[in-house]
Amino acid sequence: VHPSLRRELEAVVGADHVLTDPGLRATYETDWTRRWRGSALAVVRPGSTDEVAAVLRLLNEARVPVVPQGGNTGMVGGSVPRGGEVVLSLTRLREMEPVDEAGEVTVGAGATLTAVQEHVRPLGWDVGVDLGARDSATIGGMVASNAGGIRVVRNGTMRAQVRGLEAVLADGTILRRLPGMLKDNTGLHLPSLLAGSEGTLAVITRVRLALVPTLARAVVALAGIGSIGDAAALASRLRRRLPTLVAAEAFTAEGLDLVVHHAGLAAPFSVRHPAYLLVECAGAADPLPELADALEAEAAGMLADVAVGEDEATRRRLWLLRERLTESISGAGIPHKLDVGVPVARVGELAERAPQVVAEVAPGAWVVLYGHVLDGNLHINVLGLDPEDEAADDAVLRLAISLGGTISAEHGVGVAKTRWLEADRGAADVAAMRAVKRALDPRGILNPGVLLPPE
Ligand SMILES: Cc1cc2nc3c(=O)[nH]c(=O)nc-3n(C[C@H](O)[C@H](O)[C@H](O)COP(=O)(O)OP(=O)(O)OC[C@H]3O[C@@H](n4cnc5c(N)ncnc54)[C@H](O)[C@@H]3O)c2cc1C
């Protein structure tokens, strides 16, 4: 970064928060999957909204591109530099206001999900979205990527949790609407526009979250089942019977093998099943009798083994078999992570055909898939490929589109999927997105190369 710009940045955030030393920059320059990396001019860590605004004003003036970064747990390369940008780390913006009576709370964009959960849970409230990266993922990053996670079937994605927000445009203009009102119908809803914008339209600095009530009693069941398709079909039927259903996750035998091997967890059953379905029900009263009845009515002959967790420790143990999959897959190599979605009725077809289309173009590759089955969302992880080799990505993303689905159910487009955006969204949608981008960030400094393909 030019010495005079560096001095100006230091005058705003303090010299300790402008990192140019390669050793200090390193963790900001590589993403969680290790597939995406690049060198930054500097890492700048503002401590307030006004500092974010001042930093953006300087960078916009100097036409220096900016990569906003939260917890850097994103999966599509949108949170790390490609080369020559300033990384704007938001993790110092972590102050949290008190929860109000209506169950809303305003938090800094850099607060981690775990910190917010710990802030609100003692008061009987919870954050509607939960995900395995909770200890590092930030609320701002979760809004910017419109994260999904393991409670979408109950509470929707991150977009649905946002009641208001504060954000800074590329030129330093601060947008602030933190209303504390359920109904607010005064034109375009900017939080919706920024949810899923992946750092390309504005930098989110504070978020007003609508919380959900904590559910006192929970039960988790893990069952061996014949296939991912069977798991999706059964989960759909359970949903109809179980108003208390909060999560339905599925994974395959290969995934469980990896978790047992890499995370050192004990296998849940003595027999290996082709696939596994994990469901959680929660409510004010014990949901176990209702879950047991529903399984008996809907799952006759489908389930080989069922393990039930009623107490917190056993529930946690069953969940870990699913949650530690992500890191266990990364323990086996650098995966190409293809987070695709299809209508729920086609999940089985996607699960069967994805390994076939990968085998056709990349015979040496290896597929491990799992997903949030009721969201129609499978994570297709392809191992054994060069980071640059996109033949398998192409095959799987085109398969998802051909099944009436999407190239990204929850991770976003990032730099990983810009090539396929138009095939998914169509030229008119992409043109509309470009027009919004140009209007809000005319110099194109915010996360160039992310979300929108080069013109
Ligand atoms: C173990 C594990 C499990 C995961 N499980 C899920 C899951 O179930 N569901 C799911 O959806 N994702 C999941 N993820 C992916 C990831 O955690 C989410 O995408 C999360 O929302 C990213 O938050 P972050 O703070 O780490 O953002 P980052 O990775 O830092 O950034 C993500 C994107 O948002 C932008 N951004 C970040 N902060 C801001 C801001 N304040 N203003 C503007 N733009 C910003 C970045 O530029 C980037 O484009 C998982 C990741 C891991 C490692």
The ligand as a MOL file (V3000), in Angstrom:
LIG
                    3D

  0  0  0     0  0            999 V3000
M  V30 BEGIN CTAB
M  V30 COUNTS 53 58 0 0 0
M  V30 BEGIN ATOM
M  V30 1 C -17.4840 -25.8680 9.8240 0
M  V30 2 C -18.2990 -24.9540 8.9520 0
M  V30 3 C -19.6600 -25.1410 8.8400 0
M  V30 4 C -20.4310 -24.2810 8.0650 0
M  V30 5 N -21.7700 -24.4960 7.9810 0
M  V30 6 C -22.5210 -23.6580 7.2500 0
M  V30 7 C -23.9190 -23.8640 7.1490 0
M  V30 8 O -24.4630 -24.8150 7.7120 0
M  V30 9 N -24.6470 -22.9800 6.4170 0
M  V30 10 C -24.0650 -21.9180 5.7710 0
M  V30 11 O -24.7710 -21.1400 5.1240 0
M  V30 12 N -22.7370 -21.7270 5.8250 0
M  V30 13 C -21.9600 -22.5700 6.5350 0
M  V30 14 N -20.6160 -22.3710 6.5810 0
M  V30 15 C -20.0210 -21.2600 5.7960 0
M  V30 16 C -19.8080 -19.9620 6.6230 0
M  V30 17 O -19.6770 -20.2370 7.9640 0
M  V30 18 C -20.9240 -18.9830 6.4230 0
M  V30 19 O -20.9600 -18.6010 5.0790 0
M  V30 20 C -20.8180 -17.7110 7.3040 0
M  V30 21 O -21.9860 -16.9840 7.1100 0
M  V30 22 C -19.6360 -16.8190 6.9710 0
M  V30 23 O -19.4660 -15.8630 8.0040 0
M  V30 24 P -18.0360 -15.1620 8.2180 0
M  V30 25 O -18.1770 -14.1320 9.2710 0
M  V30 26 O -16.9880 -16.1790 8.4300 0
M  V30 27 O -17.8610 -14.4550 6.8040 0
M  V30 28 P -16.5850 -14.4060 5.8650 0
M  V30 29 O -16.1740 -15.7770 5.4810 0
M  V30 30 O -15.5440 -13.5640 6.4880 0
M  V30 31 O -17.1940 -13.6490 4.5990 0
M  V30 32 C -18.1900 -14.2290 3.8050 0
M  V30 33 C -18.6460 -13.2120 2.7490 0
M  V30 34 O -19.2840 -12.1110 3.3590 0
M  V30 35 C -18.5650 -10.8950 3.1350 0
M  V30 36 N -18.5740 -10.1740 4.4160 0
M  V30 37 C -18.1310 -10.6100 5.6240 0
M  V30 38 N -18.4030 -9.6970 6.5750 0
M  V30 39 C -19.0200 -8.6630 5.9580 0
M  V30 40 C -19.5590 -7.4160 6.4180 0
M  V30 41 N -19.5370 -7.0680 7.6970 0
M  V30 42 N -20.1010 -6.5850 5.4970 0
M  V30 43 C -20.1610 -6.9270 4.1780 0
M  V30 44 N -19.6800 -8.0950 3.7040 0
M  V30 45 C -19.1220 -8.9530 4.5890 0
M  V30 46 C -17.1980 -11.3060 2.6650 0
M  V30 47 O -16.6440 -10.3360 1.8100 0
M  V30 48 C -17.4960 -12.6120 1.9500 0
M  V30 49 O -17.9420 -12.3550 0.6370 0
M  V30 50 C -19.8140 -23.2270 7.3520 0
M  V30 51 C -18.4370 -23.0320 7.4580 0
M  V30 52 C -17.6820 -23.8860 8.2370 0
M  V30 53 C -16.2090 -23.6380 8.3320 0
M  V30 END ATOM
M  V30 BEGIN BOND
M  V30 1 1 1 2
M  V30 2 1 2 3
M  V30 3 2 2 52
M  V30 4 2 3 4
M  V30 5 1 4 5
M  V30 6 1 4 50
M  V30 7 2 5 6
M  V30 8 1 6 7
M  V30 9 1 6 13
M  V30 10 2 7 8
M  V30 11 1 7 9
M  V30 12 1 9 10
M  V30 13 2 10 11
M  V30 14 1 10 12
M  V30 15 2 12 13
M  V30 16 1 13 14
M  V30 17 1 14 15
M  V30 18 1 14 50
M  V30 19 1 15 16
M  V30 20 1 16 17
M  V30 21 1 16 18
M  V30 22 1 18 19
M  V30 23 1 18 20
M  V30 24 1 20 21
M  V30 25 1 20 22
M  V30 26 1 22 23
M  V30 27 1 23 24
M  V30 28 2 24 25
M  V30 29 1 24 26
M  V30 30 1 24 27
M  V30 31 1 27 28
M  V30 32 2 28 29
M  V30 33 1 28 30
M  V30 34 1 28 31
M  V30 35 1 31 32
M  V30 36 1 32 33
M  V30 37 1 33 34
M  V30 38 1 33 48
M  V30 39 1 34 35
M  V30 40 1 35 36
M  V30 41 1 35 46
M  V30 42 1 36 37
M  V30 43 1 36 45
M  V30 44 2 37 38
M  V30 45 1 38 39
M  V30 46 1 39 40
M  V30 47 2 39 45
M  V30 48 1 40 41
M  V30 49 2 40 42
M  V30 50 1 42 43
M  V30 51 2 43 44
M  V30 52 1 44 45
M  V30 53 1 46 47
M  V30 54 1 46 48
M  V30 55 1 48 49
M  V30 56 2 50 51
M  V30 57 1 51 52
M  V30 58 1 52 53
M  V30 END BOND
M  V30 END CTAB
M  END
